[in-house]
């Protein structure tokens, strides 16, 4: 229900699990065990969970604003793109030479810095998609 929100919280550097196809009791159990806050569009789940925030907003920017306001969060530049958007694991810097055969040739020629997820091995760089993300993040900072 909130997959895009989860992805963007990760982009912004926040440790965010996403429970897809999981029943309410399991979500509540994991959240309690890991001391997590449940973000949900499900009113019943929000009422059952120990710590939860019901998200009724449809627009991503409004969802992020609600989370940030409720938990007094902010965009911290040094945290941006510090986590894998898929695995939620902190990414680590990788030498350019080590990604030569793993990224498109034009990316390897035009980019100097790369990061990798230690779990899924997805490689990240600040290409043109970064400019689009940066624009969205600037709007969030306001």
Backbone as ProteinMPNN parsed JSONL, in Angstrom:
{"seq_chain_A": "XXXXXXXXXXXXXXXXXXXXXXXXXXXXXXXXXXXXXXXXXXXXXXXXXXXXXXXXXXXXXXXXXXXXXXXXXXXXXXXXXXXXXXXXXXXXXXXXXXXXXXXXXXXXXXXXXXXXXXXXXXXXXXXXXXXXXXXXXXXXXX", "coords_chain_A": {"N_chain_A": [[0.814, -1.204, 0.0], [2.003, 1.219, 0.632], [4.398, 1.323, -0.798], [5.916, 3.071, -2.457], [6.321, 5.226, -0.736], [7.866, 3.931, 1.23], [10.152, 3.342, -0.291], [11.057, 5.964, -0.833], [11.568, 6.909, 1.755], [13.752, 5.338, 2.328], [15.502, 6.285, 0.32], [15.921, 8.77, 1.402], [17.427, 8.061, 3.519], [16.405, 6.736, 5.734], [15.852, 3.974, 7.867], [13.83, 1.612, 6.723], [11.434, -0.786, 6.63], [9.495, -2.789, 4.415], [6.454, -4.286, 4.298], [5.147, -6.583, 2.352], [2.376, -8.361, 1.219], [1.772, -9.554, 3.75], [0.264, -10.698, 6.721], [-1.702, -8.876, 9.15], [-1.156, -9.534, 11.874], [1.407, -10.61, 11.775], [2.867, -8.417, 10.851], [2.521, -6.681, 13.025], [3.769, -8.195, 15.021], [6.476, -8.285, 14.097], [7.039, -5.537, 14.025], [6.834, -4.901, 16.745], [8.851, -6.542, 17.861], [11.142, -5.529, 16.567], [11.047, -2.948, 17.297], [9.683, -0.995, 15.711], [7.828, 1.482, 13.885], [4.622, 1.324, 12.576], [3.607, 2.241, 9.433], [0.746, 2.89, 7.711], [-2.057, 2.413, 5.445], [-4.244, 1.272, 6.328], [-6.795, 1.464, 8.481], [-7.668, -0.232, 10.553], [-5.404, -1.826, 11.104], [-3.662, 0.188, 11.954], [-4.877, 0.865, 14.373], [-4.56, -1.495, 15.835], [-1.79, -1.901, 16.09], [1.079, -1.326, 18.214], [2.629, 1.025, 17.95], [1.833, 3.287, 15.548], [1.125, 4.956, 12.433], [-1.473, 6.262, 10.716], [-1.896, 6.665, 7.326], [-3.549, 8.616, 5.222], [-3.235, 10.178, 3.059], [-2.794, 10.563, -0.462], [-0.895, 11.534, -2.275], [2.595, 11.326, -2.754], [4.409, 13.311, -1.751], [2.852, 14.544, 0.22], [2.468, 12.375, 1.914], [5.09, 11.915, 2.818], [5.552, 14.361, 4.094], [3.687, 14.145, 6.186], [4.71, 11.953, 7.682], [7.235, 13.022, 8.383], [6.469, 15.289, 9.885], [4.992, 14.104, 12.002], [6.913, 12.567, 13.317], [8.968, 14.226, 13.768], [11.084, 14.416, 11.871], [13.735, 15.118, 9.512], [15.149, 16.198, 6.378], [18.271, 15.045, 5.871], [21.241, 15.817, 4.484], [23.604, 14.221, 4.396], [22.618, 11.691, 4.766], [21.152, 10.992, 2.559], [20.564, 8.743, -0.049], [21.954, 6.699, 1.224], [21.157, 4.164, 1.742], [20.175, 0.993, 0.386], [17.673, 1.01, -2.016], [16.13, -1.164, -2.446], [16.803, -3.336, -0.658], [17.149, -2.08, 1.804], [19.498, -2.003, 3.167], [22.474, -0.451, 4.397], [24.421, 1.168, 1.941], [27.713, 0.744, 0.493], [30.755, 2.387, -0.38], [32.329, 1.79, -3.501], [35.153, 1.01, -5.456], [35.741, 2.599, -8.574], [36.945, 1.105, -10.639], [36.141, -1.463, -10.004], [33.545, -1.714, -10.881], [33.396, -1.609, -13.568], [32.615, -3.59, -15.508], [30.046, -3.924, -14.735], [28.265, -1.863, -14.958], [26.559, 0.314, -17.304], [28.511, 1.315, -20.164], [28.671, 4.11, -20.789], [27.963, 5.194, -18.342], [30.056, 4.361, -16.697], [32.105, 5.817, -17.865], [31.345, 8.463, -17.413], [30.823, 8.857, -14.71], [32.224, 9.154, -11.415], [31.989, 8.259, -8.801], [30.776, 5.452, -7.024], [28.452, 3.253, -5.412], [27.607, 0.295, -3.596], [25.218, -2.223, -2.798], [25.683, -4.368, -0.154], [24.15, -6.644, 0.121], [22.26, -7.227, -2.085], [23.783, -6.496, -4.19], [23.285, -4.421, -5.919], [24.182, -1.609, -7.833], [24.893, 1.784, -7.312], [24.875, 5.188, -8.465], [25.358, 8.704, -8.983], [23.631, 9.687, -11.272], [21.664, 11.007, -14.019], [19.158, 10.486, -12.97], [19.526, 11.159, -10.344], [19.41, 13.942, -10.336], [16.683, 14.383, -10.745], [15.69, 13.251, -8.384], [16.935, 14.945, -6.559], [15.642, 17.371, -7.066], [13.061, 16.754, -6.149], [13.642, 16.273, -3.465], [14.521, 18.79, -2.642], [12.105, 20.168, -2.709], [10.843, 18.88, -0.603], [12.338, 19.747, 1.552], [11.446, 22.275, 2.028]], "CA_chain_A": [[0.0, 0.0, 0.0], [2.861, 2.408, 0.743], [5.705, 0.938, -1.319], [6.669, 4.24, -2.932], [6.735, 5.946, 0.464], [8.979, 3.173, 1.819], [11.323, 3.568, -1.153], [11.548, 7.329, -0.638], [12.164, 7.017, 3.089], [15.089, 4.752, 2.163], [16.3, 7.262, -0.441], [16.257, 9.842, 2.346], [18.347, 7.505, 4.5], [15.73, 6.192, 6.913], [15.718, 2.519, 7.95], [12.414, 1.408, 6.429], [11.026, -2.11, 6.144], [8.231, -2.774, 3.688], [5.791, -5.582, 4.441], [4.265, -6.85, 1.219], [1.675, -9.653, 1.335], [1.961, -10.079, 5.101], [-0.942, -10.445, 7.502], [-1.588, -7.848, 10.185], [-0.545, -10.051, 13.097], [2.845, -10.757, 11.517], [3.403, -7.041, 10.794], [2.543, -6.191, 14.402], [4.798, -8.962, 15.727], [7.792, -7.809, 13.649], [7.195, -4.147, 14.47], [7.068, -4.935, 18.194], [10.153, -7.171, 18.082], [12.213, -4.667, 16.058], [10.748, -1.594, 17.773], [9.396, -0.184, 14.535], [6.537, 2.162, 13.783], [3.884, 0.868, 11.406], [2.971, 3.253, 8.592], [-0.251, 2.093, 6.996], [-3.284, 3.005, 4.921], [-5.271, 0.411, 6.896], [-7.188, 2.012, 9.789], [-7.739, -1.31, 11.553], [-4.02, -2.154, 11.466], [-3.129, 1.315, 12.722], [-5.44, 0.786, 15.721], [-4.057, -2.698, 16.513], [-0.343, -1.841, 16.308], [1.513, -0.554, 19.385], [3.013, 2.348, 17.44], [1.442, 3.324, 14.14], [0.642, 6.199, 11.847], [-2.388, 6.041, 9.604], [-1.605, 7.571, 6.21], [-4.682, 8.667, 4.295], [-2.827, 10.984, 1.917], [-2.516, 9.795, -1.693], [0.301, 12.07, -2.933], [3.834, 10.973, -2.071], [4.951, 14.446, -1.0], [1.999, 14.717, 1.409], [2.764, 11.247, 2.801], [6.392, 12.185, 3.441], [5.335, 15.476, 5.028], [2.973, 13.642, 7.368], [5.666, 11.159, 8.453], [8.248, 13.922, 8.931], [5.846, 16.11, 10.928], [4.599, 13.279, 13.143], [8.062, 12.0, 14.02], [9.986, 15.278, 13.859], [12.21, 14.04, 11.025], [14.132, 16.143, 8.551], [16.037, 15.737, 5.32], [19.678, 15.224, 6.239], [21.974, 15.62, 3.232], [24.576, 13.123, 4.469], [21.913, 10.404, 4.803], [20.499, 10.754, 1.273], [21.114, 7.632, -0.841], [22.871, 5.894, 2.04], [20.582, 2.826, 1.876], [19.671, 0.357, -0.827], [16.238, 1.249, -2.143], [15.472, -2.47, -2.515], [17.062, -4.167, 0.534], [17.182, -1.261, 3.012], [20.817, -2.181, 3.78], [23.36, 0.669, 4.059], [25.321, 0.921, 0.811], [29.119, 1.061, 0.756], [31.476, 2.901, -1.531], [33.08, 0.783, -4.247], [36.086, 1.62, -6.406], [35.255, 2.686, -9.946], [37.477, -0.022, -11.421], [35.415, -2.697, -9.654], [32.198, -1.742, -11.463], [33.521, -1.391, -15.017], [31.834, -4.573, -16.266], [28.737, -4.09, -14.093], [27.411, -0.71, -15.262], [26.661, 0.685, -18.72], [29.789, 1.953, -20.5], [28.593, 5.573, -20.663], [27.931, 5.499, -16.902], [31.418, 4.188, -16.194], [32.938, 6.904, -18.395], [30.92, 9.793, -16.962], [30.677, 8.928, -13.249], [33.451, 8.864, -10.664], [31.688, 7.613, -7.52], [29.801, 4.375, -7.06], [28.157, 2.576, -4.15], [27.015, -1.024, -3.832], [24.512, -2.852, -1.684], [26.362, -5.62, 0.191], [23.228, -7.78, 0.094], [21.749, -7.565, -3.427], [24.842, -6.093, -5.123], [22.844, -3.345, -6.811], [25.173, -0.536, -7.86], [24.301, 3.121, -7.36], [25.709, 6.325, -8.845], [24.546, 9.918, -9.054], [23.412, 10.019, -12.675], [20.586, 11.957, -14.31], [18.056, 10.207, -12.043], [19.833, 11.877, -9.111], [18.913, 15.324, -10.485], [15.234, 14.326, -10.515], [15.503, 13.022, -6.943], [17.375, 16.155, -5.853], [14.554, 18.347, -7.192], [11.981, 16.339, -5.246], [14.137, 16.449, -2.095], [14.504, 20.238, -2.362], [10.72, 20.514, -2.398], [10.545, 18.331, 0.723], [13.054, 20.523, 2.564], [10.714, 23.515, 2.304]], "C_chain_A": [[0.856, 1.265, 0.0], [4.282, 2.124, 0.254], [6.545, 2.112, -1.79], [7.142, 5.082, -1.757], [7.926, 5.249, 1.11], [10.257, 3.399, 1.022], [11.912, 4.954, -0.914], [12.113, 7.553, 0.758], [13.564, 6.411, 3.07], [16.005, 5.696, 1.403], [16.774, 8.372, 0.482], [17.102, 9.338, 3.515], [17.714, 6.905, 5.739], [15.539, 4.683, 6.787], [14.231, 2.183, 7.85], [12.166, 0.01, 5.88], [9.695, -1.953, 5.425], [7.64, -4.17, 3.728], [4.784, -5.75, 3.306], [3.677, -8.245, 1.395], [1.908, -10.321, 2.69], [0.694, -9.769, 5.909], [-0.647, -9.493, 8.662], [-0.844, -8.34, 11.426], [0.97, -10.175, 12.943], [3.514, -9.374, 11.475], [3.551, -6.499, 12.211], [3.645, -6.887, 15.203], [6.208, -8.461, 15.372], [8.049, -6.383, 14.139], [7.511, -4.079, 15.961], [8.481, -5.447, 18.493], [11.308, -6.24, 17.684], [12.039, -3.203, 16.466], [10.567, -0.615, 16.614], [8.022, 0.451, 14.65], [5.876, 1.697, 12.498], [3.267, 2.078, 10.709], [2.001, 2.491, 7.708], [-1.412, 2.935, 6.482], [-4.498, 2.236, 5.473], [-5.604, 0.896, 8.317], [-7.194, 0.95, 10.881], [-6.338, -1.701, 12.016], [-3.409, -1.045, 12.313], [-3.627, 1.28, 14.167], [-4.859, -0.384, 16.515], [-2.573, -2.604, 16.875], [-0.01, -0.983, 17.526], [1.837, 0.885, 19.003], [2.705, 2.363, 15.957], [1.041, 4.728, 13.724], [-0.221, 5.836, 10.649], [-2.121, 7.109, 8.55], [-2.795, 7.549, 5.262], [-4.356, 9.474, 3.047], [-2.478, 10.097, 0.72], [-1.217, 10.247, -2.355], [1.535, 11.771, -2.092], [4.367, 12.116, -1.207], [4.167, 14.677, 0.295], [2.246, 13.599, 2.419], [4.073, 11.491, 3.551], [6.263, 13.312, 4.456], [4.683, 14.991, 6.313], [3.923, 12.852, 8.264], [6.679, 12.08, 9.132], [7.678, 14.779, 10.067], [5.536, 15.294, 12.176], [5.778, 12.778, 13.962], [9.247, 12.962, 14.091], [11.263, 14.893, 13.093], [12.557, 15.205, 10.113], [15.026, 15.502, 7.485], [17.458, 16.073, 5.741], [20.53, 14.835, 5.034], [22.92, 14.425, 3.274], [23.924, 11.74, 4.533], [21.311, 10.019, 3.447], [21.279, 9.705, 0.481], [22.135, 6.795, -0.07], [22.375, 4.459, 2.229], [20.155, 2.292, 0.515], [18.159, 0.568, -0.876], [15.445, -0.058, -2.199], [15.574, -3.213, -1.185], [17.015, -3.398, 1.857], [18.51, -1.373, 3.754], [21.663, -0.943, 3.457], [24.306, 0.279, 2.914], [26.738, 1.313, 1.199], [29.774, 1.516, -0.536], [32.263, 1.767, -2.175], [33.961, 1.512, -5.266], [35.512, 1.54, -7.827], [35.708, 1.488, -10.782], [36.7, -1.32, -11.18], [34.012, -2.784, -10.249], [32.218, -1.647, -12.989], [32.64, -2.335, -15.838], [30.397, -4.704, -15.751], [27.776, -2.937, -14.341], [27.534, -0.404, -16.753], [27.951, 1.487, -18.979], [29.758, 3.469, -20.328], [28.557, 6.014, -19.195], [29.346, 5.411, -16.34], [32.313, 5.338, -16.644], [32.599, 8.266, -17.79], [30.816, 9.951, -15.443], [31.981, 8.54, -12.564], [33.192, 8.091, -9.378], [30.576, 6.59, -7.68], [29.65, 3.785, -5.666], [27.49, 1.251, -4.489], [26.291, -1.493, -2.578], [25.215, -4.169, -1.39], [25.465, -6.852, 0.103], [22.814, -8.163, -1.328], [22.727, -7.199, -4.543], [24.388, -5.087, -6.176], [23.852, -2.209, -6.703], [24.454, 0.793, -8.065], [25.342, 4.142, -7.796], [24.787, 7.526, -8.975], [24.441, 10.39, -10.504], [22.267, 11.003, -12.838], [19.386, 11.731, -13.391], [18.266, 10.935, -10.71], [19.305, 13.303, -9.174], [17.408, 15.372, -10.233], [14.93, 14.134, -9.03], [15.85, 14.284, -6.167], [16.299, 17.236, -5.918], [13.421, 18.025, -6.229], [12.393, 16.563, -3.785], [14.149, 17.925, -1.71], [13.1, 20.697, -1.999], [10.341, 20.048, -0.995], [11.18, 19.174, 1.819], [12.3, 21.788, 2.934], [9.674, 23.334, 3.332]], "O_chain_A": [[0.461, 2.277, -0.579], [5.252, 2.624, 0.824], [7.752, 2.149, -1.55], [8.257, 5.601, -1.784], [8.893, 5.906, 1.496], [11.322, 3.622, 1.598], [13.129, 5.102, -0.805], [13.058, 8.326, 0.916], [14.467, 6.924, 3.731], [17.157, 5.89, 1.791], [17.899, 8.856, 0.356], [17.453, 10.113, 4.404], [18.416, 6.596, 6.702], [15.122, 4.18, 5.744], [13.466, 2.441, 8.78], [12.635, -0.333, 4.795], [8.878, -1.101, 5.774], [8.25, -5.126, 3.25], [3.715, -5.139, 3.304], [4.4, -9.198, 1.687], [2.204, -11.514, 2.759], [0.126, -8.684, 5.78], [0.497, -9.335, 9.089], [0.006, -7.63, 11.964], [1.722, -9.877, 13.871], [4.608, -9.196, 12.011], [4.584, -5.926, 12.557], [4.364, -6.246, 15.969], [7.031, -8.241, 16.26], [9.142, -6.067, 14.609], [8.356, -3.292, 16.388], [9.212, -4.85, 19.284], [12.325, -6.173, 18.375], [12.794, -2.333, 16.03], [11.206, 0.435, 16.55], [7.172, 0.003, 15.42], [6.51, 1.679, 11.443], [2.509, 2.839, 11.31], [2.395, 1.544, 7.026], [-1.709, 4.01, 7.003], [-5.639, 2.529, 5.115], [-4.796, 0.756, 9.235], [-6.77, 1.21, 12.007], [-6.117, -1.887, 13.212], [-2.712, -1.323, 13.289], [-2.885, 1.625, 15.086], [-4.682, -0.282, 17.729], [-2.151, -3.181, 17.877], [-0.725, -0.029, 17.836], [1.383, 1.833, 19.643], [3.241, 1.559, 15.194], [0.672, 5.566, 14.547], [0.233, 5.194, 9.702], [-2.12, 8.304, 8.845], [-3.017, 6.554, 4.572], [-5.119, 9.456, 2.08], [-1.93, 9.007, 0.885], [-0.507, 9.427, -2.937], [1.524, 11.939, -0.872], [4.735, 11.9, -0.053], [4.752, 14.97, 1.338], [2.237, 13.832, 3.628], [4.152, 11.298, 4.764], [6.807, 13.224, 5.557], [5.088, 15.388, 7.406], [3.94, 13.058, 9.478], [6.95, 11.933, 10.324], [8.334, 14.97, 11.092], [5.791, 15.748, 13.291], [5.656, 12.586, 15.172], [10.367, 12.575, 14.425], [12.373, 15.028, 13.607], [11.783, 16.15, 9.96], [15.575, 14.417, 7.675], [17.803, 17.238, 5.942], [20.543, 13.678, 4.616], [23.029, 13.691, 2.292], [24.606, 10.727, 4.372], [20.996, 8.851, 3.218], [22.502, 9.781, 0.364], [23.07, 6.249, -0.656], [23.079, 3.63, 2.805], [19.816, 3.057, -0.388], [17.458, 0.331, 0.107], [14.227, -0.055, -2.018], [14.566, -3.668, -0.643], [16.857, -4.004, 2.917], [18.626, -0.876, 4.874], [21.578, -0.43, 2.341], [24.906, -0.795, 2.924], [26.945, 2.11, 2.114], [29.402, 1.093, -1.63], [32.796, 0.896, -1.488], [33.548, 2.51, -5.858], [34.888, 0.552, -8.214], [34.922, 0.93, -11.547], [36.619, -2.173, -12.065], [33.358, -3.82, -10.135], [31.164, -1.61, -13.624], [31.983, -1.893, -16.78], [29.621, -5.504, -16.273], [26.602, -3.017, -13.977], [28.501, -0.815, -17.395], [28.413, 2.235, -18.118], [30.697, 4.054, -19.788], [29.064, 7.081, -18.852], [29.779, 6.29, -15.594], [33.179, 5.785, -15.892], [33.471, 9.126, -17.67], [30.729, 11.075, -14.948], [32.741, 7.71, -13.064], [34.059, 7.354, -8.908], [29.581, 6.821, -8.367], [30.574, 3.808, -4.853], [26.881, 1.108, -5.549], [26.698, -1.199, -1.454], [25.335, -5.01, -2.28], [25.959, -7.976, 0.02], [23.001, -9.311, -1.732], [22.515, -7.553, -5.703], [25.04, -4.927, -7.208], [24.319, -1.886, -5.611], [23.537, 0.907, -8.877], [26.534, 3.986, -7.532], [23.569, 7.373, -9.067], [25.079, 11.363, -10.904], [21.936, 11.744, -11.913], [18.672, 12.679, -13.065], [17.301, 11.284, -10.03], [18.805, 13.822, -8.176], [16.913, 16.294, -9.584], [14.029, 14.772, -8.485], [15.146, 14.654, -5.228], [16.068, 17.94, -4.935], [12.884, 18.916, -5.571], [11.579, 16.994, -2.968], [13.823, 18.273, -0.575], [12.919, 21.512, -1.095], [9.609, 20.734, -0.282], [10.615, 19.301, 2.905], [12.484, 22.323, 4.027], [8.972, 24.285, 3.674]]}, "name": "protein", "num_of_chains": 1, "seq": "XXXXXXXXXXXXXXXXXXXXXXXXXXXXXXXXXXXXXXXXXXXXXXXXXXXXXXXXXXXXXXXXXXXXXXXXXXXXXXXXXXXXXXXXXXXXXXXXXXXXXXXXXXXXXXXXXXXXXXXXXXXXXXXXXXXXXXXXXXXXXX"}
